[in-house]
Amino acid sequence: MISPLEILARLGAAALFGSLIGLERERLMWAAGVRTHMLVAVGACLFMIVSAYGFEQARTLDHVILDPSRIAAQVVSGIGFLGAGSILLRGQVIRGLTTAASIWSVAALGLACGGGLYFAAAATTAIILVILVGIKPLEEMYRVRVQSASLLITVRHDVFSSGGLRKLMGLRSTQLQRVTIEQHGEEDRIKLQLVRVSRSAVDTAIAALRAHHDVRDVTLLSRESYSGS
C-alpha cells in the first residue's frame, strides 16, 4: 500500500492538471468549467488508487483472483454521461463536443495520476492545452468561412428538380441538406437548407439563381456561422 503522503500527492496532481484544463473551458463560459474538470480528475484518480491498492488484502486470500484494471476501465466508459450532458444541438449546429472531449481527457489524467504516472499526466495536460488554446484560432479561421444558410426561391412551376438546382448553384450534394417545394398557382416556392458552405459560395449561388430567367425571386432567410465548442 502506498503512503498517505503519496496518495495526497496523486490526488493533488490530478486536481492541478484538471484545473488547468477547466480554466480554459471556464474562460469561454462553458458550464463544465474549473470545478467540473477538477472533480472528474480527482474522482478518476481515486478510482485508480482504489483499483490498484484497495484490494491488496483480498489478493492474499486463497482462490481469489482480482483484476486491478477493472475499476479503471469502468471510468473510461462511465465518464460518457458527463460528456453527453455538455453536448447541445442549436439549430443545425452541434456545440459542446470539445468540452465533452476535454472531460473525457481529464478522466484519463486522473487515472494517470492515480497510477503515479506524473510525467505522462503533465505531458498530456500540456498537449491538451495546446490543442484547446493554440489550435482554436486556426479552427475559427475555417469556421468563419463555413456556414449554414436558408434560401427561399420563387420560381415558375415545375422548372427545377433538386439536382437541377444544385447544379445551377454550383453545390455538392452534401451541401444541399433539405429541399422543400410548395406550389402556389403557377409558381413554386422552394426552401433550401444549405450546410458547410462558404459565404462566397452562398453569394455566388444567389447570383446564379437571380440570373436565371425562370426565377422570380430569391430571399436569404438566414445565415449562420459554425460556432466554437
C-alpha positions in Angstrom: 0.0 0.0 0.0 1.3 3.4 -0.9 1.8 6.0 1.9 -0.8 8.7 2.8 1.6 11.3 1.5 1.8 9.7 -1.9 -2.0 9.4 -2.0 -2.2 13.1 -1.3 0.4 13.9 -3.9 -1.5 11.9 -6.6 -4.9 13.5 -5.7 -3.3 16.9 -5.7 -1.6 16.4 -9.0 -4.9 15.3 -10.5 -6.7 18.4 -9.1 -3.9 20.7 -10.5 -3.9 19.2 -14.0 -7.7 19.1 -14.1 -8.0 22.7 -13.1 -5.6 23.8 -15.9 -8.0 22.3 -18.5 -11.0 23.6 -16.7 -9.7 27.1 -16.7 -9.6 27.1 -20.5 -13.2 26.0 -20.6 -14.2 28.5 -17.9 -12.7 31.3 -20.0 -15.2 30.5 -22.7 -18.1 30.5 -20.2 -18.9 26.8 -20.6 -21.0 25.1 -17.9 -18.3 22.4 -17.4 -15.6 24.7 -16.0 -12.8 24.5 -13.4 -14.8 22.7 -10.7 -16.2 20.1 -13.0 -12.9 19.2 -14.5 -11.2 19.1 -11.1 -13.8 16.8 -9.7 -13.6 14.5 -12.7 -9.8 14.3 -12.4 -9.7 13.8 -8.7 -12.5 11.2 -8.8 -10.8 9.3 -11.6 -7.6 9.4 -9.6 -9.2 8.0 -6.5 -10.9 5.3 -8.6 -7.4 4.3 -9.9 -5.9 4.3 -6.4 -8.7 2.1 -5.1 -8.5 -0.2 -8.1 -4.7 -0.6 -7.7 -4.3 -0.7 -3.9 -7.8 -1.1 -2.3 -7.9 -4.8 -2.6 -4.4 -5.8 -1.6 -5.6 -7.7 1.5 -8.1 -9.7 -0.6 -5.4 -10.7 -3.0 -3.6 -12.6 -0.3 -6.6 -14.9 0.2 -6.6 -18.4 -1.4 -8.5 -18.9 -4.6 -9.0 -15.1 -5.1 -8.0 -13.6 -8.4 -8.6 -9.9 -8.9 -8.0 -7.7 -11.9 -6.9 -4.2 -10.7 -7.7 -2.7 -14.1 -11.5 -3.3 -13.9 -12.5 -0.3 -11.9 -10.2 2.0 -14.0 -11.8 0.6 -17.2 -15.3 1.5 -15.9 -14.2 5.1 -15.5 -13.5 5.3 -19.2 -17.0 4.2 -20.2 -18.8 5.8 -17.2 -17.5 9.3 -17.9 -19.6 9.4 -21.0 -22.7 10.6 -19.2 -20.9 13.8 -18.2 -19.7 14.4 -21.8 -23.1 13.8 -23.2 -24.6 16.4 -20.8 -22.3 19.1 -22.3 -23.3 18.5 -25.9 -26.0 20.7 -27.2 -27.9 20.9 -30.5 -28.7 24.5 -31.5 -30.4 24.7 -34.9 -28.1 23.0 -37.3 -25.1 23.4 -35.1 -23.8 20.9 -32.5 -21.9 22.5 -29.7 -20.0 21.1 -26.7 -18.1 18.3 -28.4 -14.8 19.8 -27.5 -15.8 20.2 -23.8 -17.1 16.6 -23.8 -13.7 15.5 -25.2 -11.9 17.6 -22.5 -13.9 16.0 -19.7 -13.0 12.5 -21.1 -9.4 13.5 -21.4 -9.3 14.9 -17.8 -10.6 11.5 -16.6 -7.6 9.9 -18.3 -5.4 12.5 -16.5 -6.9 11.5 -13.2 -6.2 7.8 -13.9 -2.6 8.6 -14.8 -2.1 10.5 -11.6 -3.7 7.7 -9.6 -1.3 5.3 -11.2 1.7 7.5 -10.3 2.4 8.4 -13.9 3.1 12.1 -13.2 5.2 12.8 -16.3 2.5 11.2 -18.6 -0.2 13.3 -16.9 1.9 16.5 -17.1 2.8 16.0 -20.8 -0.8 15.2 -21.6 -2.0 18.3 -19.9 0.4 20.4 -21.9 -0.7 18.8 -25.2 -4.4 19.2 -24.4 -3.9 22.9 -23.6 -2.0 23.4 -26.9 -5.0 21.8 -28.7 -7.6 23.8 -26.9 -5.8 27.2 -27.0 -3.3 27.0 -29.8 -5.4 25.3 -32.4 -8.5 27.3 -31.8 -7.5 30.3 -33.9 -6.9 28.1 -36.9 -10.3 26.4 -36.3 -12.0 29.7 -36.0 -10.5 30.9 -39.3 -12.0 27.9 -41.0 -15.4 28.2 -39.3 -15.8 31.8 -40.3 -15.7 30.6 -43.9 -18.1 27.7 -43.3 -21.7 28.5 -42.7 -25.2 27.2 -42.9 -27.9 29.2 -44.9 -31.6 29.0 -45.7 -32.9 30.3 -49.0 -36.4 30.8 -50.3 -36.8 30.8 -54.1 -39.9 31.7 -56.1 -39.7 30.1 -59.5 -42.0 29.1 -62.4 -43.9 25.9 -61.6 -42.1 22.6 -62.4 -38.9 24.0 -63.7 -36.3 22.8 -61.3 -35.6 19.4 -59.7 -33.3 19.3 -56.6 -30.5 18.1 -58.8 -31.0 20.9 -61.3 -31.0 23.5 -58.5 -27.8 22.1 -57.1 -26.1 22.1 -60.5 -27.2 25.7 -61.1 -26.0 26.8 -57.7 -22.6 25.0 -58.1 -23.0 23.0 -54.8 -22.0 19.5 -53.9 -24.8 17.0 -53.0 -23.7 17.0 -49.3 -24.1 20.8 -49.1 -27.8 20.7 -50.0 -29.3 19.3 -46.9 -33.0 19.9 -47.4 -35.3 20.9 -50.2 -39.0 21.8 -49.6 -41.3 22.6 -52.6 -44.7 24.2 -52.2 -46.9 25.0 -55.3 -48.7 28.3 -55.3 -50.7 28.6 -58.6 -48.2 28.8 -61.4 -45.3 29.3 -59.1 -43.2 27.0 -56.9 -41.8 28.3 -53.6 -38.7 26.3 -52.9 -37.0 26.4 -49.5 -33.4 25.2 -49.4 -31.2 24.4 -46.4 -27.5 24.7 -47.2 -24.8 23.4 -44.9 -21.0 23.7 -44.8 -20.9 26.4 -47.5 -18.6 29.5 -47.6 -20.0 33.0 -47.6 -18.8 33.5 -51.2 -20.4 30.2 -52.3 -23.8 31.4 -50.9 -23.4 34.7 -52.6 -22.4 33.0 -55.9 -25.4 30.6 -55.7 -27.8 33.5 -55.1 -26.4 35.4 -58.0 -26.7 32.4 -60.3 -30.4 31.9 -59.2 -31.3 35.5 -59.8 -29.7 35.4 -63.2 -31.9 32.5 -64.3 -34.9 33.7 -66.4 -37.4 31.3 -64.7 -36.5 32.5 -61.1 -38.9 35.2 -59.9 -37.3 36.0 -56.5 -34.5 34.7 -54.2 -34.6 35.6 -50.4 -31.8 34.8 -47.9 -33.7 33.7 -44.8 -30.8 33.1 -42.5 -27.1 32.7 -42.5 -25.2 31.3 -39.5 -21.5 30.6 -38.9 -20.5 27.4 -37.2 -19.7 28.4 -33.6 -17.0 27.0 -31.4 -17.4 24.2 -28.9 
